[in-house]
Amino acid sequence: MYFSSISSRLLLYDTSSWNLKKSYSCYDGILRDISWSEDSKYMLQVNGKGLIEILSAADHDVRSLQHIPLKDTWSASFHRDGHRNIAIGTKSGNVMIWDTKNKSITKTFPTPSQQSSVNFVSYNAKNTSLAATTQNGDTIIYGLVSNIPVSTVKLPCSKSISAMKFHHESRSLLGLATDEGHMVIRDITTNKDKVLFENVHASPVSDFVYSLINKDVMLSCGYDKIMHVYDVRMQNVVSTIKTPYTLTSLAINVDNQVALGTKNGIVLIYDLRDLTDSFKILKGHEEEVRRVAFQPSRHKISVDISLRDDTETNLSPRKMQSPVHNRTSDLFFVNDTPPKNNNLEVSNQGEAKADSFLVMMGLDKTNIDFEDDFNKSEHDRKSMKHDVRYCQLDGEKNINKVSTPLNSRTAENLGFPSPIIGISNGMPDDGRNTNINVSNMKQSRCNSGSTAVPVDTKVMEDLKDFIKLSLADVADDNRNYFLHIMMALTKQKLYLEKQLVGLNEQMQNLVHNQNALVESNRKLALEVDMLKARQNNMF
């Protein structure tokens, strides 16, 4: 997974080693924004002049896939479910939706009466609403079904919004940060504040994020060199750290690693479970770090189209005719049509159920995708088998390709494409034996008496690696669930301790009141005795 930061250039770090892997720069000045698509494939970059660019880190270098040819653009955001629809805000106050496949505008929302630059745009969790924050401090909520403004959020405490984004799980919660140092979470359904942290920062709030593990945890940073951790449900500040730098941006990942960008060009990496000191300092920038972002995890399966059309124009004919070596899960170069072989038949066992082990891992709808072209060279076939592994890891099914379902748990019954170059009893293979298993293949060779060619074991090795990676994903999920439960239990413990303190205070007050009542009763009894004594003396 990558960690990205932007200043005058874009830098990509490997989060496992924190080594700088890639660098990209083609514009002058400080970049405005960088964000990842939810399917973790592409990056959306906005430069200081307002030009929007879609990037990919699939190969050994960052590659530009598409420029959005719109004028006066100033902000942009990916759709929550992928990378096809991009929300764009302009300097003149216009908000529109750009289709990356058709390369055209699919929606244009009504322009407000007071035109102002759109600084931030954000989809809500269910992609039913789109928020656009303008320079004058108003946040307009557009309905993506009706395509009209639904409401306008105006903060009485501020008219200058420094950051805005929807909650990643609650579709009605909108977070707003101000230049006055306030943090607000507004419920757009009721148009009322759910949480207000007033003057929580002594300077403008530069950025804020929501925790990906616990939906009630929020973090913010500001120009006062402070980062706060909030409990939204309890409406209090849980933790605060003071840094020696002016903070400009903030990001968090599923491993509770927190990245802080600074005006000095340094990026501080903290562990949310231990905020005593940063465990990594990145010094790749020489100017202000405008934005930091972690690449999302690949658990979410996307059905969006690929941006292959934009990359093919930059490829030579040789690259278009052969598979790309060492490519990742960004399947830009996968053919949209099956191999041109009239005798090639698709297996009719596509509806067969997958192994229960794969069902347990959530891969029950994923078949092994491969290209069966017996006229390719040995070098191309090795690249093809390398691509099979990454198709499995992404869980993306190309319906235009030949699929071989898994029918049994044993390795001998797994239907793999034959690594042998079209030789079967001295006759060329016509593509009909795609689903033949290894045992039948061995038997046919023995019966025919032909010279046996050793079977390449790389497919089996790829399958083993795939299962190991799948088990690692399951382990990561279990760890995340455990952390979520631990955080929930910790919050419940703190809540109970607070309740216990309150009960102890109430008990002490009751004891004090009881002692006061006893003292009052004693005094009253003395007065009664004195009155009785006086009455007896009178008589």
C-alpha positions as CSV (number, residue, x, y, z in Angstrom):
1,M,0.0,0.0,0.0
2,Y,1.1,3.6,-0.7
3,F,1.2,6.8,1.3
4,S,1.0,9.9,-0.9
5,S,1.9,13.5,-0.1
6,I,1.9,16.6,-2.3
7,S,3.8,19.9,-2.3
8,S,5.4,21.1,-5.5
9,R,5.5,17.4,-6.5
10,L,3.7,14.1,-5.6
11,L,5.6,11.5,-3.6
12,L,4.6,7.9,-3.0
13,Y,5.9,5.9,0.0
14,D,5.6,2.2,0.7
15,T,3.8,2.0,4.1
16,S,5.6,-1.2,5.0
17,S,9.1,0.2,4.9
18,W,8.3,4.0,4.5
19,N,10.8,4.1,1.6
20,L,10.2,6.6,-1.2
21,K,9.0,4.6,-4.2
22,K,7.8,7.1,-6.8
23,S,7.8,10.8,-7.6
24,Y,5.7,12.8,-10.0
25,S,5.9,16.4,-11.0
26,C,4.7,18.2,-14.2
27,Y,3.4,21.5,-12.9
28,D,4.9,24.6,-11.3
29,G,3.8,25.8,-7.9
30,I,2.2,24.0,-4.9
31,L,-0.4,21.3,-5.7
32,R,-3.9,21.8,-4.2
33,D,-5.2,18.4,-3.5
34,I,-4.6,14.6,-3.9
35,S,-7.1,11.8,-3.1
36,W,-7.5,8.1,-3.8
37,S,-10.5,6.4,-5.3
38,E,-12.3,4.0,-3.0
39,D,-11.2,1.0,-5.1
40,S,-7.6,2.1,-4.4
41,K,-6.7,2.1,-8.1
42,Y,-6.4,5.8,-9.1
43,M,-5.4,9.2,-7.7
44,L,-7.2,12.5,-8.3
45,Q,-4.8,15.5,-8.4
46,V,-5.7,19.2,-8.5
47,N,-2.9,21.6,-9.2
48,G,-2.5,25.2,-8.2
49,K,-4.0,26.4,-11.6
50,G,-7.1,24.2,-11.1
51,L,-6.3,21.5,-13.7
52,I,-7.6,18.1,-12.6
53,E,-5.6,15.0,-13.5
54,I,-6.3,11.2,-12.9
55,L,-3.1,9.3,-12.1
56,S,-2.2,5.7,-11.7
57,A,0.7,4.1,-9.7
58,A,0.2,0.7,-11.4
59,D,3.6,0.5,-13.1
60,H,7.1,1.4,-11.9
61,D,6.3,5.1,-12.3
62,V,3.3,7.4,-11.8
63,R,1.3,7.6,-15.0
64,S,-1.2,10.3,-16.1
65,L,-4.3,8.6,-17.5
66,Q,-6.7,11.4,-18.1
67,H,-6.9,15.2,-18.0
68,I,-10.3,16.7,-17.3
69,P,-10.6,19.5,-20.0
70,L,-12.8,21.9,-18.0
71,K,-12.0,25.5,-17.3
72,D,-11.8,27.2,-13.9
73,T,-12.0,23.9,-12.0
74,W,-11.0,24.3,-8.4
75,S,-12.0,21.2,-6.4
76,A,-12.8,17.5,-7.2
77,S,-13.8,14.3,-5.5
78,F,-14.1,10.7,-6.5
79,H,-17.5,8.8,-6.2
80,R,-17.7,6.6,-3.1
81,D,-18.1,3.4,-5.2
82,G,-15.3,3.8,-7.6
83,H,-13.6,6.1,-10.1
84,R,-16.1,6.6,-12.9
85,N,-18.1,9.6,-11.6
86,I,-16.1,12.6,-10.4
87,A,-17.7,15.6,-8.7
88,I,-16.1,18.9,-9.8
89,G,-16.4,22.5,-8.4
90,T,-15.4,25.6,-10.3
91,K,-14.2,29.1,-9.4
92,S,-17.5,30.5,-10.7
93,G,-19.6,28.4,-8.3
94,N,-20.7,25.7,-10.7
95,V,-20.9,22.0,-9.6
96,M,-21.0,19.2,-12.1
97,I,-20.3,15.4,-12.5
98,W,-17.7,14.2,-14.9
99,D,-17.9,10.7,-16.5
100,T,-14.4,9.3,-16.9
101,K,-15.5,6.6,-19.4
102,N,-17.5,8.8,-21.8
103,K,-15.2,11.8,-21.1
104,S,-18.2,14.2,-20.7
105,I,-20.3,16.0,-18.2
106,T,-23.3,13.9,-17.1
107,K,-24.8,16.3,-14.6
108,T,-24.7,20.0,-14.0
109,F,-26.3,21.4,-10.8
110,P,-28.0,24.8,-10.6
111,T,-25.7,27.7,-9.9
112,P,-26.4,29.6,-6.6
113,S,-27.5,33.2,-6.8
114,Q,-24.4,34.4,-5.1
115,Q,-21.6,32.9,-7.2
116,S,-18.5,32.0,-5.2
117,S,-15.5,29.7,-5.7
118,V,-16.2,26.0,-4.7
119,N,-13.4,25.1,-2.4
120,F,-14.5,21.6,-1.4
121,V,-16.9,18.9,-2.7
122,S,-17.7,15.6,-1.0
123,Y,-20.1,12.6,-1.6
124,N,-21.9,11.2,1.3
125,A,-21.6,7.6,2.4
126,K,-24.5,6.3,0.2
127,N,-23.9,8.5,-2.8
128,T,-27.3,10.1,-2.4
129,S,-26.1,13.6,-1.6
130,L,-23.2,15.9,-2.7
131,A,-21.9,18.8,-0.6
132,A,-20.2,21.8,-2.1
133,T,-18.6,24.4,0.2
134,T,-18.1,27.9,-1.3
135,Q,-15.7,30.7,-0.5
136,N,-18.4,32.7,1.3
137,G,-18.8,30.0,3.9
138,D,-22.1,28.4,2.6
139,T,-22.3,24.6,2.1
140,I,-24.9,23.6,-0.5
141,I,-26.3,20.1,-0.3
142,Y,-27.4,18.7,-3.7
143,G,-29.6,15.7,-4.1
144,L,-28.1,13.2,-6.6
145,V,-31.6,11.8,-7.4
146,S,-33.4,15.1,-7.9
147,N,-30.3,17.0,-9.1
148,I,-31.4,20.1,-7.2
149,P,-30.2,21.9,-4.1
150,V,-31.8,20.3,-1.1
151,S,-30.5,22.6,1.7
152,T,-27.9,25.1,2.6
153,V,-25.7,24.8,5.7
154,K,-24.7,28.1,7.2
155,L,-22.7,28.2,10.5
156,P,-23.6,31.0,12.8
157,C,-20.1,30.8,14.4
158,S,-18.2,31.3,11.2
159,K,-18.3,32.3,7.5
160,S,-15.0,30.8,6.5
161,I,-14.8,27.0,6.1
162,S,-11.3,25.6,6.1
163,A,-12.2,21.9,5.6
164,M,-15.3,19.9,4.8
165,K,-16.2,16.2,4.2
166,F,-19.0,13.8,4.8
167,H,-18.7,11.0,7.3
168,H,-17.6,7.7,5.6
169,E,-20.4,5.6,7.3
170,S,-23.2,7.9,8.4
171,R,-24.7,9.4,5.3
172,S,-26.3,12.4,7.1
173,L,-23.3,13.6,9.1
174,L,-21.3,16.4,7.6
175,G,-18.0,17.6,9.2
176,L,-17.0,21.3,8.9
177,A,-13.8,23.0,10.2
178,T,-13.5,26.8,10.4
179,D,-10.8,29.4,10.4
180,E,-11.9,30.5,13.8
181,G,-10.8,27.1,15.3
182,H,-14.2,25.5,15.6
183,M,-15.1,21.9,14.7
184,V,-18.7,21.2,13.8
185,I,-20.6,18.0,12.8
186,R,-23.9,18.9,11.3
187,D,-26.9,16.5,10.6
188,I,-28.1,17.5,7.2
189,T,-31.4,15.7,7.7
190,T,-32.4,18.0,10.5
191,N,-30.0,20.8,9.6
192,K,-28.9,21.0,13.3
193,D,-25.5,20.6,14.9
194,K,-24.9,17.2,16.4
195,V,-21.5,18.2,17.9
196,L,-19.9,21.6,18.3
197,F,-16.3,21.9,19.5
198,E,-16.0,25.7,19.9
199,N,-12.6,27.3,19.9
200,V,-10.9,23.9,20.1
201,H,-8.0,25.3,18.1
202,A,-6.4,28.6,18.8
203,S,-5.7,29.1,15.0
204,P,-7.5,28.0,11.8
205,V,-8.2,24.3,11.5
206,S,-6.3,23.0,8.5
207,D,-7.7,19.5,8.2
208,F,-9.7,16.7,9.9
209,V,-10.4,13.0,9.3
210,Y,-12.7,10.3,10.7
211,S,-11.3,7.0,12.1
212,L,-11.7,4.0,9.8
213,I,-11.9,1.7,12.8
214,N,-14.3,3.5,15.1
215,K,-16.9,5.8,13.6
216,D,-17.1,7.8,16.8
217,V,-13.5,8.9,16.7
218,M,-12.4,12.0,14.8
219,L,-9.1,13.8,14.5
220,S,-8.2,17.4,13.6
221,C,-5.1,19.5,13.2
222,G,-4.5,23.2,12.9
223,Y,-2.0,26.0,12.4
224,D,-1.6,26.1,16.2
225,K,0.7,23.0,15.9
226,I,-1.8,20.8,17.7
227,M,-3.7,17.6,16.8
228,H,-6.8,16.7,18.8
229,V,-8.5,13.3,19.0
230,Y,-12.3,13.5,19.7
231,D,-15.0,11.1,20.9
232,V,-18.0,12.3,19.0
233,R,-20.5,10.3,20.9
234,M,-19.2,11.6,24.3
235,Q,-18.6,15.0,22.8
236,N,-15.2,15.5,24.4
237,V,-11.5,15.7,23.4
238,V,-9.9,12.3,24.2
239,S,-6.2,13.2,23.5
240,T,-4.1,16.1,22.4
241,I,-0.5,16.2,21.0
242,K,1.7,19.3,20.5
243,T,4.1,19.3,17.6
244,P,7.0,21.7,16.8
245,Y,5.6,22.4,13.3
246,T,2.6,24.2,11.8
247,L,0.2,21.4,10.7
248,T,-1.4,21.7,7.2
249,S,-3.0,18.2,6.5
250,L,-4.0,15.0,8.2
251,A,-4.7,11.4,7.2
252,I,-5.3,8.0,8.9
253,N,-5.4,4.4,7.7
254,V,-6.9,1.1,9.0
255,D,-3.8,0.4,11.0
256,N,-4.3,3.5,13.1
257,Q,-1.3,5.2,11.6
258,V,-1.7,9.0,11.5
259,A,0.2,11.2,9.0
260,L,0.6,14.9,9.6
261,G,1.8,17.3,6.9
262,T,3.6,20.5,7.9
263,K,4.4,23.9,6.4
264,N,8.1,23.0,6.8
265,G,7.8,20.2,4.2
266,I,8.1,17.5,6.8
267,V,5.6,14.6,7.3
268,L,5.2,13.2,10.8
269,I,3.9,9.6,11.2
270,Y,2.2,8.7,14.5
271,D,0.6,5.5,15.9
272,L,-2.8,6.5,17.3
273,R,-2.4,3.9,20.1
274,D,0.8,5.7,21.3
275,L,0.9,9.4,20.6
276,T,3.9,10.2,22.8
277,D,6.2,10.6,19.9
278,S,6.2,10.1,16.1
279,F,7.8,6.8,14.9
280,K,8.7,8.1,11.4
281,I,9.6,11.5,9.9
282,L,9.5,11.9,6.1
283,K,11.7,14.7,4.7
284,G,11.0,14.3,0.9
285,H,9.5,17.8,0.4
286,E,11.2,21.2,0.5
287,E,8.0,23.3,0.6
288,E,4.6,23.2,2.4
289,V,2.9,19.8,2.4
290,R,-0.5,20.6,1.1
291,R,-2.2,17.2,1.4
292,V,-1.5,13.7,2.7
293,A,-3.5,10.6,1.9
294,F,-3.2,6.8,2.5
295,Q,-4.1,4.4,-0.3
296,P,-7.4,2.6,0.8
297,S,-7.4,-1.1,1.4
298,R,-8.5,-3.4,-1.4
299,H,-11.4,-5.2,0.4
300,K,-14.0,-3.3,-1.5
301,I,-14.7,-4.8,-5.0
302,S,-15.4,-2.2,-7.7
303,V,-17.4,-2.8,-10.8
304,D,-16.3,0.5,-12.5
305,I,-14.8,0.5,-15.9
306,S,-11.1,0.7,-16.5
307,L,-9.4,3.8,-17.8
308,R,-7.7,1.7,-20.4
309,D,-8.8,3.9,-23.3
310,D,-6.8,6.8,-22.1
311,T,-3.6,4.8,-21.7
312,E,-3.8,3.0,-25.1
313,T,-3.1,6.2,-27.0
314,N,0.3,6.5,-25.3
315,L,1.3,2.9,-26.0
316,S,3.4,1.6,-28.9
317,P,1.9,-1.1,-31.1
318,R,4.3,-3.7,-29.6
319,K,3.0,-3.0,-26.1
320,M,-0.6,-3.3,-27.2
321,Q,-0.1,-6.7,-28.7
322,S,1.5,-8.4,-25.7
323,P,0.6,-8.5,-22.0
324,V,2.3,-6.0,-19.7
325,H,4.9,-7.4,-17.5
326,N,4.9,-6.9,-13.7
327,R,1.6,-5.1,-13.8
328,T,-0.5,-4.7,-10.7
329,S,-4.3,-5.1,-10.2
330,D,-4.9,-2.0,-12.4
331,L,-6.1,-4.0,-15.5
332,F,-5.7,-1.2,-18.0
333,F,-4.2,-3.4,-20.6
334,V,-6.6,-6.3,-20.5
335,N,-8.3,-6.9,-23.9
336,D,-12.0,-6.2,-24.0
337,T,-12.6,-9.1,-26.5
338,P,-11.9,-12.8,-26.2
339,P,-9.1,-14.5,-28.2
340,K,-9.9,-14.7,-31.9
341,N,-10.3,-18.4,-32.1
342,N,-13.5,-19.8,-33.7
343,N,-12.9,-23.2,-32.1
344,L,-12.6,-21.8,-28.6
345,E,-15.5,-22.7,-26.3
346,V,-16.4,-21.4,-22.9
347,S,-16.8,-23.9,-20.2
348,N,-20.4,-24.6,-19.3
349,Q,-19.5,-25.1,-15.7
350,G,-19.4,-21.4,-14.8
351,E,-22.3,-21.8,-12.4
352,A,-20.4,-24.4,-10.3
353,K,-20.0,-23.3,-6.7
354,A,-16.5,-22.5,-5.4
355,D,-14.7,-24.2,-2.7
356,S,-16.2,-23.6,0.8
357,F,-12.8,-22.3,1.9
358,L,-13.0,-19.6,-0.7
359,V,-16.6,-19.0,0.3
360,M,-15.4,-18.4,3.8
361,M,-13.0,-15.8,2.6
362,G,-15.7,-14.0,0.6
363,L,-14.4,-15.0,-2.8
364,D,-17.3,-17.3,-3.7
365,K,-18.2,-15.3,-6.8
366,T,-14.6,-15.1,-8.1
367,N,-13.4,-17.5,-10.8
368,I,-9.9,-17.8,-12.2
369,D,-9.6,-15.5,-15.2
370,F,-7.0,-16.3,-17.8
371,E,-6.3,-15.9,-21.5
372,D,-6.1,-19.1,-23.5
373,D,-4.1,-18.3,-26.6
374,F,-1.9,-21.2,-27.8
375,N,-0.2,-19.1,-30.5
376,K,1.7,-17.0,-28.0
377,S,5.4,-17.4,-27.1
378,E,6.7,-18.9,-23.9
379,H,7.5,-15.4,-22.6
380,D,3.9,-14.2,-23.1
381,R,2.5,-17.3,-21.3
382,K,4.5,-16.6,-18.2
383,S,3.3,-13.1,-18.1
384,M,-0.3,-14.4,-18.6
385,K,0.1,-16.6,-15.5
386,H,1.5,-13.7,-13.6
387,D,-1.7,-11.7,-14.4
388,V,-3.9,-14.5,-13.3
389,R,-2.7,-14.1,-9.7
390,Y,-3.5,-10.4,-9.6
391,C,-6.9,-10.9,-11.2
392,Q,-7.6,-13.3,-8.3
393,L,-6.4,-10.8,-5.7
394,D,-8.7,-8.0,-7.0
395,G,-11.7,-10.2,-7.3
396,E,-12.5,-8.7,-10.7
397,K,-14.2,-10.9,-13.2
398,N,-13.9,-10.1,-16.9
399,I,-16.9,-11.7,-18.5
400,N,-15.3,-11.5,-21.9
401,K,-12.7,-14.0,-20.9
402,V,-12.7,-17.8,-20.6
403,S,-13.3,-18.8,-17.0
404,T,-12.5,-22.2,-15.3
405,P,-14.4,-22.7,-12.1
406,L,-12.9,-24.5,-9.1
407,N,-14.5,-27.9,-8.7
408,S,-12.6,-29.6,-5.9
409,R,-10.2,-28.9,-3.1
410,T,-7.4,-31.3,-4.3
411,A,-4.8,-29.9,-6.6
412,E,-5.2,-32.6,-9.2
413,N,-8.8,-31.6,-9.9
414,L,-8.2,-27.9,-10.3
415,G,-8.9,-26.8,-13.9
416,F,-5.8,-24.9,-15.0
417,P,-4.9,-23.9,-18.5
418,S,-2.4,-26.4,-20.0
419,P,1.2,-25.0,-20.0
420,I,2.1,-27.3,-22.8
421,I,2.3,-25.7,-26.2
422,G,-0.7,-27.2,-28.1
423,I,0.6,-30.9,-28.3
424,S,-1.9,-33.7,-27.6
425,N,-1.2,-37.1,-29.2
426,G,0.6,-35.3,-32.0
427,M,-2.4,-33.1,-32.8
428,P,-2.6,-29.3,-32.1
429,D,-5.0,-28.4,-29.3
430,D,-8.1,-26.6,-30.6
431,G,-8.9,-25.0,-27.3
432,R,-11.6,-27.5,-26.2
433,N,-9.5,-29.1,-23.5
434,T,-9.3,-26.0,-21.3
435,N,-10.9,-27.8,-18.3
436,I,-8.9,-31.0,-18.5
437,N,-7.3,-31.8,-15.2
438,V,-3.7,-32.8,-14.5
439,S,-4.4,-36.4,-13.8
440,N,-6.3,-36.9,-17.1
441,M,-3.5,-35.1,-18.9
442,K,-0.9,-37.5,-17.4
443,Q,-3.0,-40.5,-18.3
444,S,-3.4,-39.4,-21.9
445,R,0.3,-39.0,-22.3
446,C,1.0,-42.5,-20.9
447,N,-1.6,-44.1,-23.2
448,S,-0.3,-42.3,-26.3
449,G,3.3,-43.2,-25.6
450,S,4.4,-39.7,-26.7
451,T,7.2,-37.9,-25.0
452,A,6.0,-36.3,-21.8
453,V,6.7,-32.7,-21.2
454,P,7.1,-31.6,-17.6
455,V,4.2,-29.5,-16.2
456,D,5.2,-26.0,-15.1
457,T,4.5,-25.7,-11.4
458,K,4.3,-21.9,-11.4
459,V,0.5,-22.0,-11.5
460,M,0.5,-24.0,-8.3
461,E,2.9,-21.7,-6.7
462,D,0.8,-18.7,-7.7
463,L,-2.3,-20.4,-6.1
464,K,-0.4,-21.0,-2.9
465,D,0.7,-17.4,-2.8
466,F,-2.9,-16.3,-3.5
467,I,-4.2,-18.4,-0.6
468,K,-1.5,-17.0,1.7
469,L,-2.4,-13.5,0.8
470,S,-6.1,-14.3,1.3
471,L,-5.3,-15.7,4.8
472,A,-3.3,-12.5,5.5
473,D,-6.4,-10.4,4.5
474,V,-8.6,-12.5,6.8
475,A,-6.0,-12.0,9.6
476,D,-6.1,-8.2,8.9
477,D,-9.8,-8.2,9.1
478,N,-9.8,-10.1,12.4
479,R,-7.2,-7.7,13.8
480,N,-9.3,-4.7,12.8
481,Y,-12.4,-6.3,14.4
482,F,-10.4,-6.9,17.5
483,L,-9.2,-3.3,17.6
484,H,-12.7,-2.1,17.1
485,I,-14.0,-4.2,19.9
486,M,-11.1,-3.1,22.2
487,M,-11.8,0.6,21.5
488,A,-15.5,0.1,22.1
489,L,-14.8,-1.7,25.4
490,T,-12.3,1.1,26.4
491,K,-14.9,3.7,25.7
492,Q,-17.5,1.7,27.7
493,K,-15.0,1.4,30.5
494,L,-14.4,5.1,30.6
495,Y,-18.1,5.8,30.5
496,L,-18.8,3.4,33.4
497,E,-15.9,4.9,35.4
498,K,-17.4,8.3,34.8
499,Q,-20.8,7.0,35.9
500,L,-19.2,5.4,39.0
501,V,-17.5,8.7,39.9
502,G,-20.9,10.4,39.6
503,L,-22.5,7.8,41.8
504,N,-19.8,8.2,44.4
505,E,-20.3,11.9,44.5
506,Q,-24.1,11.4,44.9
507,M,-23.4,9.0,47.7
508,Q,-21.2,11.4,49.5
509,N,-23.8,14.1,49.1
510,L,-26.4,11.8,50.5
511,V,-24.2,10.9,53.5
512,H,-23.5,14.6,54.1
513,N,-27.2,15.4,53.9
514,Q,-28.0,12.6,56.2
515,N,-25.5,13.8,58.8
516,A,-26.9,17.3,58.5
517,L,-30.4,15.9,59.1
518,V,-29.2,14.0,62.1
519,E,-27.6,17.1,63.5
520,S,-30.8,19.1,62.8
521,N,-32.9,16.4,64.6
522,R,-30.6,16.5,67.6
523,K,-30.9,20.3,67.8
524,L,-34.7,20.1,67.5
525,A,-34.8,17.4,70.2
526,L,-32.8,19.7,72.5
527,E,-35.1,22.6,71.8
528,V,-38.1,20.4,72.5
529,D,-36.6,19.4,75.8
530,M,-35.9,23.0,76.7
531,L,-39.5,24.0,75.9
532,K,-40.9,21.1,78.0
533,A,-38.6,22.2,80.9
534,R,-39.8,25.7,80.7
535,Q,-43.4,24.6,80.5
536,N,-42.9,22.5,83.7
537,N,-41.3,25.4,85.5
538,M,-44.2,27.7,84.7
539,F,-46.7,25.3,86.2
